[in-house]
């Protein structure tokens, strides 16, 4: 048997992939692992719940509950507490 020496040739090929097709095929864990293996960060987020208040009083009570203060707090004091928390 006679062996032949074949040379090598490099090719550059562009492949177009629709991301929605890719996301249908890959699991979330596989995607997160790939992102992390490339030294990038992945963070899971939870969609924010939309809260609807029927009145200003309901909104103020909600804020009072979040800040763990009583409902009889002055509105300006409540705003000052919010500003402090957001700094």
Secondary structure, DSSP 8 states (H G I E B T S, - for coil): ------------------HHHHHHHS-HHHHHHHHHHTT--------------SSHHHHHHHHHHHHT--TT--HHHHHHHHHHHH-
